[in-house]
Amino acid sequence: MPNMIPNRTTRGLTMLVDLIIIVLSYGLAFLIFNDQMTPKNYDAFGSIIPWILLISVLFLGIYELDRLVQYDMWDIIRKLAIAVTFILLLTMTVSFFFREFAMPRSVLLSAHVIAFIALFMWKSAYTKYSQLSRKGKVMFIGTEKEFDEMEDSLASFLSKSSYVRWYDKRESLAQLRSKINQYNVVFLGSNLDEDKKDRLMFHAMKKKKLVYVVPQVNDMLLMNTSVTTMDDTMVMQVKPFTLTLTQLLIKRAVDLVASALMVIATLPVMVIAAIGIKLEDGGPIFFRQERIGKNHQPFHILKFRSMVMDAESKTGPVLAQTNDDRITKIGKFIRKTRIDELPQLLNVLKGDMSLIGPRPERDFFVEQFQRENKWFNYRHAIKPGITGYAQVMGKYTTNADKKLKFDLHYIRNYSIWLDCTILMQTILVVINKAKSEGEPVKKTKRYKQSSGAPKQVRS
């Protein structure tokens, strides 16, 4: 039965193969330079090999290279390139810190190039085989709007030729239950009536079908809850969406140290960006705009200006679109690379923002989203961030409701480790064009539905 969430055993075995490949890559690198090696070189390698393995586990885990379930060659390349680069840099740092100067740089560089190639071949073959072995039919029960939003993902859910059908949530329970037997995987949309959802889930599990549920925002309340008993009654403690005082103090300390270091490290980039903006049209370098922060307190966010001056004088508050003619030439580059966000490090130092958190919205959009979803208020329980869980898991065009779920998940599951993971994964967002593109221009649907018939998708 196909499972898009690999268990710990599968992930452990995948990681073990990865580590074996890395060790063998070093072995091959030493073999290539064998004539130049001395016993001291091998002793140095023996001293730092535990650190190499530990660092490898860390970054392979951060970039989820132990849980590949869908085949995307470029996604694998991006993740591996970043992971292997960090492993190399930290390995060199460790060898210097422990004064293992006999560890040859030629072996280090060669080993990681070999590891990158070997890991790519192994993971490409693994994910390709995984997709070929995942055959079956996918059933989605929910609204047509929600299906349209997930259409492309569902069309490649099992393989690149998945068979997917949409069934309207308004169909009778008996009709839907009778159809479940024909499918291997069942998706239950977020807008299903709770009683119908429970009955469909029970029936699907009884028939040994794999079930995925798209959660509503209020479902996030029950995540990461504590279970206890009152006499003979089990109860769950539902905590508010907030951080403890200790967590807030630690988060602020990390923000101050990390943002100060990042300002120093990125200063040359910011200077070049400022010069480019000024040379293009002679306008102001920075763009200041009021946003809503923690506890609904307004503050002025600072960015490098990427649009023409007075961009909203005629349109009013609107989200940026793909190929938006208001974006300047230098603006296109700094938006794609996220350089335009760097001045927000000053917002972090000032205390208006955090490095990691929900992205701050303008009051105009906050009021709109609040009317559409009563839970939107809870994302303001913590400081907004330069990047966040919604940014690394979604795209620029991901709608507000989906982003809200990610934001609330982050608040509910906050930890320093999660912050570090999001910060590392933000690098993937920067180099992935699809993640930073603006609001897409609306286009005609690719698939049409006959009256009364389920929508069918074949990719």
N, C-alpha and C positions, 0 to 999 in steps of 0.2 A: 504494500500500500504506500503511495507516495506521501512523504512527509517533508514539509518545507522548513521544519524546525528540527535540525539534527540533534540526537540525544548526546549525552556527555561521552558515551563510549565511542560513538562515531567521530566526534570532535577530537577526542583524545588520541584516537588512532591516526587521524589526519595530521594532528600536530606532531605525533611521533615520526611519521614519514617525513614531514617537513624538517625536523631536527636531524634525522639521518641523512637527508639530502645535503643539509648545510655542513655536517661533519665530513661527508664524502667530498664535498666541494673543496674543503680545506685540504683533504688528502690529495686530491688531484692537483691542486695548486702547488703543494709541496713537491709533488712528483715532477711537475713541469720545471720547477727551479731546483731540482735535486742537486745538481752540480754545485750550486752556490750555497747550499745549506750546511750548517754545522750543528753539533749536538746542542749548543746554546739556543739555536733557533727552535728546535723541537721542544726543549725544556720550557721556553717562553710560551709556546703554544699550549703545552700541557697545563701551565699555570693559569691561563686565562680562558681555557675552553669551558669551564663551568659558567663563567660570566657571559660568554658568547651564547650559550644555550639559554641562559636566563633572559638575556636581552632579546633573543629571538622569540621566545615564548611571549614576552611582553608585547612586542610590536606586531607579531602575527595575530595575536589575540585582539589588540586594539583595532586593527583593520579587518577583523573578522575573516581572516584567510583560513581559519579552521572550520568555517561553516558555510562554504560556498554551495549554493543550491540552485543557482540559475546561471546559464552560460552567457557571459558577456566578456568577450576577449579584452576590450579596452578597459573595462572595469578591473579585471584581473591585473592587467599591465600597470594601471595607475596605482592600485593598492600595493602591488609587489614592489614597484619602483620606489615608492615612499618608504615602505617597511624596510626594504633591503638597505636603502640609503641611511636611515636612522640606525639600523643595526651596525652598519659599517662605522658610522661616526662615533657611536657610543663604544664600540669595540676598540677603536683607536684611542678614545679617551681613557678607557679602562687600562689598556696596555701602558699608556703614559702614566696614569695615576699610580699603578703598581710597579712602575719603573721597569717594565718588561721591554726594554728597548731593543732586545734581540729578536722581537717579533717582526719579521720582514714586512715592510709596507707593500712590497710587490706581491707577496702571498696574500695579504689582506685584500688588496684590490682585486686580484685575479679570482680569489675564492668567492667574493661576493658577486662578481660578474657571472661566474659559473653557476653560483647558487640561484641567481635571478633567472637565468635561462632554464636551468633544471626544474626549479619550482614552477615556472610558467608552463613548461611542458607537462609536468605532473598534474597541476591544477586544471589546466585546459582539458586534459584527457579525462580527469575525474569528473568535472562538471559536464562534459559532453556525454560521457557514459551515463551519468546520473539523469540527464534529461532524456536520453534515449530509452532508459529503463522505466521512466515515469510515463506510462501510457494510461489513457483513461479519459473520462468525460467529466466536465466541470459544470455544476449547476449553481446559478446565482438567483436567490430569491430576495426581492426587494423592489425599490422604485427604479424606474427607467433612468432617472437623473443620476442616481448613485451608480447604476450599472455603467452608464456612459463615462463617468469619471474613472471607473476601474477597468474599462473595456480593454485597453491595450495590455495592462498587466495580466488580466485573466486570460487573454488570448495566447499568452506565452507562459502560463502558469506551470503546466506540466512539461511542455516541450514547445518547440517553435511551430508546431502544428496542432495545438490544443483544440479540442472540440468543446465549445462553451455555449450554454444557453441561458437566457434570462427568463425568469418567470415572475409575473407581477405578484406583489405581496397581497393583492386583493383577491387572488384566486382562493377558492375554498381549501380548507385544511385537507379534506379528503383527496382533492385533485393533486395537491402538492405532495402529499404522502405517497400517492400512487406513482408519481414521477421519480421520486428519490431512488427507487430500486435500479433505475437505468443509469445512474451516475456513480462515479467513484469518489468525487469530492463535492461537498455542498458548502456554499457560502451563504450566510444569513446576513442580510443587510441591516443597517443600524436603525431603520425606521419600522421594523416589524413589530407588530403587537406582541407584548411580552408573553401572553398566554400562548399565542400561535408559535412564537419562537421556541418556547420551552417544549411544546409538543413536537415540533419538527426536529428539534435537537435530540429529543428522546428517541424518536422513531429512527433517525439517521444513525445514531449510535447503536441502536438495537440491530440495525442492518449492517453494522460494522463499516459504516462510511466515515471518512475523515471529514470533520466539520470545522469550518472557520467562521467566527462571528465578528462582524464589524461593530466595534463598541460605540455606544453613545457616550457623550461626555460624562453623564452622571454615573456611568459604569466605572469611571476612573476613581470614584469615591471609595470603592471597595478594594482597590489595589493596595498592596503592601499594608494590609490591616493586621492587627494583633487579635488573636483568638484566645478567649478565656471562658470560664464558666461561672454561672451564678447558680449555686446548688446543682441541679441536674440540667440546667439550660445552658447551651452554648451561646455565647454572644461575641460579636466582633466589634472591636474598638475602631471607629472611623475618625481618623485624625483630621484636623483642618489643613488646608493647603497653605503651609507656612514652614519656616525653618526655625529650629531652636536657637536660643541666644548663642550657644557655643558654636553652632554651625555658621551663624551670621558673622561672628567674630573671626573664625577661621577663614571664611570666604573673603572677608574684607582684607585680612592680612595678606592672603595670596594675591588678591587683586592689586594691592599696592605694590608689592614686590615685583610681580610678573609684568604689570603694565609699565612700571618704571624701566625695567630691563628691555621691554619691547619697544618703548619710545626711543631708547638709545640705539637699539639694533636696527630700527627701521628709519632712523632719521635721514640717512642719505636718500632713501626711496621717496620719503615725503618731500624733501627739498626738490628733487627732480620733478615730481608730480606738480608741485606748486609752480615751478618755472614753466612747465608745459601748459598749465591752465592759463597762466598770465599771458604767455606768448600767443595763444590761439585767438583770444578775443579781447584781451586787456581788461576783462572784468574781475570781480573779486575772486580770490583763491578759495575761500571757505564759504560753505553754505550752512547757515544756522536756521533751525526750524524747531518750533515748539512741539514736544512730544509728551506723552503721559507716562510717568514713571511709577515707582513704588507708592502704594496707597493713593493712587490717582493724582499724585503731585506733578504738576507740569515742570518741565525743564527744557533747556535749549540744547538739542543735539548738534554736534559739530561734524561736518563731513567736507571732503573736498568737493567743490562744485563740479558736477558732471553734466549739467544741462545749461541751456542758454539762459541768460538773465531774464527774470520775470517769466519763467516757463509756464506758470499757471495763471497768468493774468487774464487769459481768454478762456481756458478750460476749467479753472477751478481745481479743487483737490481731486486728482485722478491718479491711479496707479500707472507706473511706467509699462509700456508695451514693447514687444519685440519690434526692432527697427523703428523705435520712437524717434521722430524727426526733431524732437526737442533736445536729444542727447548730442553733445558735441563730439568731435572726433577723439580728442583726448579722453572725453568722458566715457566713450565706449570701452576704451582700454582699461581705465581705472575701475570701471564697474565690473568688467569681466574678471579682473584680477583681485577685486575687492580692496584695492588700494584706497578707494574713496572712503572706506570705513576707518582707516588708520587714525585720523584725528580724534576719533571717539575714545582713544586711549587717554586723552586728556579729560574726557567726561568720567572715565573710570577713576583716575587719580583724584578728581574733584569730589567723587562720591555719588554722582547722579546715576552712574551705571556700574555694571559688573562686567567682567570678561565674558562670563557665561550666564545666560538667562533668556527669558522671552524677549523677542525684538520689540522695541517701543513703537507704538502707533501714534498717529495724530489724533487729536480729540475728535475730529470729524468722523474718522473711521471707528474709533473706540465706541462712540455713541451708536453708530450703525451696527457694529458687531454685537454690542450689548443688547440691542433690540432683537437681534436675530437669535442670540443664544445667551440665556440668563447666567450661564456659568463663566462667561468671558471675564467677569469681574475678578475671578480668582487668580488670573495670571498676573495681576498687579500686587500679589502678596509679597513678591520679592523684587529686587532691582532688575530692570531690563538689562539685556546683555548685548555685546557686540556680535556674538554668535550664540547659538543655542541648539537644543536638541531638535527643534523643528527645522532648523536650517540644515543640519547634517542628514536628517532622515527624509526631509521633503525637498521641495524645489522652491524657487522664487514664486512660481505660479500656484503652489499648493494653496487651496482655499483656507480661509480663516478658521473654519470649524475643525479641519484636519490638523492645522498647526496648533490649535488650542489643546487638542488631545495630547500632542507631543509635549507641549509646555507644561501641562498639568502632570503628566507622567514624570517629567524632569523634577518638578517641585516635590512630588510625592516620593521620589527615589533619589533625592540629592545625595551626593557624596563627593569627596575630593577626587576619587578615582573616576567617577562619571564626568566631572569637569575636565580632567586630563584627557579622557577618551574623546570628548566632544572637541576639545582644542586640537587634538591630533587629527581627528577626522575632518576638521574644517579645511585642512590642506587639500583634501580630496574635492571639497566643494569649490575651492579656488581654481583648481585645474580642470574641473569638469564643466564645460560650456553649458550643458543642459541645466545645471543647477542654478546658474546665474542669469538666465534669460528672463526678460520681462513678461508681462501679461500677454498671452498669445492672442493673435487676432482670431476672432471666432470664425470657424469653418464649418462647412456642411458635414453632417454625420456620414460616416462611411457605410453604416449599416442601417437599413430601414426595416420596419416591423409591419407585417401584415396584421390586419385587425383580428384580434383574438388569438393570434399565434405567438409562441415564444420567439424572442429574438435569438438568432443563431449567429455565431461568429466562427469563422475558420480563418486562421492566419496562414 
